[in-house]
């Protein structure tokens, strides 16, 4: 039978023990206080909190030790120790605070833990780890007492529900021992924990004047792992080209191949190119140029992709506006973006209440314009699109994405999950969401096809299944909650459609869980359909990590960074969090947005200088995550109160 409690012991050398003793004398605190403080700082790092509490075993220390040794039933109690510090607090200052706290708390040593917990709003959750300092080895005449006290402490500790308990004692050298629940921790995790304790003690004794916030639990070897090994993503991609160039190159190769299908209509690559050229000419005649934002408010249709390519060919950046949005939001987006030109379907124009110039994408006069390629009007560093997303600021904000960022994202996707000419992508994500970007453009660089789902069809399981069966869709995306609904639909034999064409399903927008993954593979059976978990914010060009799912996994990580993307998981002071420790997920690399449209203060707040790559920026996501030992990342939720429902960011 497996032991209920296991332990790992770490004995420090005489050098470090001597340094701790010297620090004790230098700042006039006990060795107990130094070890106690280091444990508190370690808990701060692991919890991303500068205010932590743990339990400390006390043993009636106002009594005579020798008398205690002869007593029947020693008094053992647990009191809370609070380690709290500010950004500017030094090691020496924190040691002084903890020492003073220890002296002040002595009068409460006989206050029961139950009483302490009843006075706290945290109740039984106040104390989650235990600390014991065993200093009864100095005088050999107290051996009996030491043994008795040690037995009592061990007994008290083993009878608690604490996941972790740290004990320390010093004879010739300092020894630390952690007792832990093997159902929650592995021995290697505990050995790593003790190693980080040693590292903290080395730093504290080397310079007691340094700030606590500057102490690091990541050594140089792990730093190289986190910065270089896990982020070894440098790769070649056509960084100097635009979306337009790559599309036109493919038109030359497959002009007669079907590019777009919508209901009963379709366009070849050559036809799509011609129509978008005609629209581009109309836009250029109205002064559209590089980096100019052009609004596009249409339902999902052939006109949608013609409008996007036409705007890009004219040099502009498309601003997708969902016609189903409330009028106030539509008006806000048009006004905030400074849009002077709006492409729309005449039938829905009245929803815009727009005072600028309007072009009806169905206007027959467009078909009379020349259809050959227009001169290049933008470069790889110019804007490709602006997508408005909600978030912590309340009002929607426009995220500006450049051509080269889009191309890197799609180039990676093609390298990892290559499309061929027989592939069909289902375009079902509303184009106001960034997932739509790869649905709208990926296929167009590599000679595949896209099937546009009927407007509103993304909410209709029957419509999705019908489109897959009719148009032999191979590649599609689901938000995990909708994937779950689709699998439930597919499990119903009477509603089953021919889904045998499916080759790969991408999931993103919400956390994908183990149950959904297992259900997916159970429903798909022997069809060998891939399920890929993607993660990424709009501010980093759709997705930044990926994970190939498989049945029977213990959990579903968000995976590893894609090409030319670097992920950092940091603590509250921007320090690197070690493997296994939660922190804020930050993103660097070529996929970063230019920033927020007309929001320089917000851009500066969220896109800050990268402390690990001088001269570069990194984007703070507000998401909580941690590195796993294999270089994958586990998503843990939000740092703030933001939630996502079917891909929508919502502030509670």
C-alpha positions, 0 to 999 in steps of 0.5 A: 500500500502506498504511504500516505505521507512521503518526505524529501531531505536536503542537507546544506553544506557548511559554507551556506550554513555559515553564511546563514549564521553570519546573516543572523548575527549581522541583522540580529534575527534568529536562524529560524526567522531567516529560514521562515522568511525564505519559505514565505518568499518562496510561497509568494513566488509560487502564488504570485502574491506578495502577501502569504500566510502559512502555519508555524508549529509552536510548543509552549516555548515559555516553559523550561525545555527540560521541564517540558521533556518530563511533562506528560503530553507536551503542548503543540499548537499551530499559529499563522505566520504572515509574510507581506512585503512591498515592491521596495522592501529589502531582505533585511527589512523583511527579516526584521518584520518577521522577527518582530512578528514572532516576538509579538505573537508569543503571547498567542502561542496558546491560542488554538488554531480553531480560534485563529481560523474563526477570526479570519474570513478564510476560515479553514483555508487560512493555512495550507502549508506548515513550518517547523523549526527544530532547534533542540539539539544544542545541549546534549543534556536535553536529548530526552526532551528533544526526542519527545518534542520531535515525536510530538511535532511529527505526530501533530504534523502527520495528523493534519491535512496540510499538503506540505510541511517544511521542517528545519533543524541545525546541528553542524549544518542546516537540514530541511525536510519536506513532508508531502502528499504523494497524491498531489506532488511528486518527489522531483517537484519537492526536490526542486522546491528545496533547491529553490529554497537553497537558491533563495537563502544563497541570495539573501545571505549574499546581499541583505540590502537587495529588494525581496522583489529582486530575489529569483527562484530561477537559476541560470540553467532554468533561465536558458530553458525558459528563454531559449529552449522552450522558445526555440521558434525562429523560422523562415517565412516570406516576411517581405510579402503581403497577403495580396502578393501571396494570393496573386501568386496562387492565382497564377498557379491555379486560375481555374481551380474553385476558390470560393463556394457559397450556397449555389454560387462559386468563384474560381481563383481567376474570377475572385481575383478579377472581381477584387481588382475591380473593387480595388480600382473603385477604392483607389479612385476614392483615395484609399491608400496604405494604412487607411481603414475601410469599413466592411459591413456585409453578411457572409457571402461571396461579396465578403471575400471580394470586399476583403481582397479588394480593400487589401489590393487598394492598400487599405486595412479592412475593418469587419463590422457584423451587421447583427451588432447593435446600432450603438456598437456599429456607430461607435466602431465607425466613429472611433476608427475614423472610417471615411469609406464603408463597403456594405450591401445596400439592403443593410445600409440603414443599420450603419447610420453612416455619414461618410462615403458608401460603396454597395458591393453589389453595384453592377457598375463595379463589373465594368472596371478593368479586372487586371491586377492593380499596382501594389499599394502596401507593404508587409509592415502596413496594416492588413486589418483592424478588429475590435475586441472587448476587454478590461477597458469596457469600450471595444478597442481596435487591434491593428494587425500588419501583413507580415504578422498574418503571413507568419501565422498562416505560413506556420499553419501550412507548415504544421498542417499542410493544405493541398488543392483538394482541401476545403476550409469551412468559413463559419466564424463571424469575420468580426472574430480573429479566427476568421482570418485564417479561415478567410485567407489560409486556403488562398495561398495554397490552392485549396478552397473555402466554403462559406456557411450560410449567415448565422449557420455557425449556430445551426448544427444541422447547417454545419453538418450539411455543409461538411457533407455537401462540400466535402469539408476537410478543415474547420474550427469550433469553439469548445462549447460548440464542439461539444454540442456538435459531438452530441449532435453527431452521436445521434445516429438519426441525424448523422451526416457523412462527415468522412471528408473531415481531416482536422478540427481546430479548437480555440476561444475557450479552454478545451477540456479532457472530456471534450477531447475523449468524446471527440475521438470516441465519436470520430472513431476510426476516421483519424481526424486530428483535433488541435487545441489553439490558443491566442489573443487578437493582439497577437494575430489569432493564435500563438500556441498549439497542441495536438490532442490525443485520447486518454490524456490527463489534461489538455495543455494549450501547447508550445509557441508557434514559429517566431513567437516567444512565450514568457510566464512571469510573476508580478515583478516581471520575473520569470516563473519557473517550470510548474509555477503559475504566472501571467502569460506574455507574448513576444515575436512577429505576431504582435499587433501594432497596438490599439487604434487611437489608444496610445496609453493602453498600447503602452500599458499592454505592449511593454518593453520586453525585459528578456529581449532588449529593444523588443516588446511583449504583450501582457495577456492577463491570462494565467498559465504555467510551463510544464516540464515538456515545454507545453503550457497549461492554461489556468484562467484569468488574472482579472475578472474577465471571462469568455463565453463562446469566444466573447470577452466579457467583464463581470 
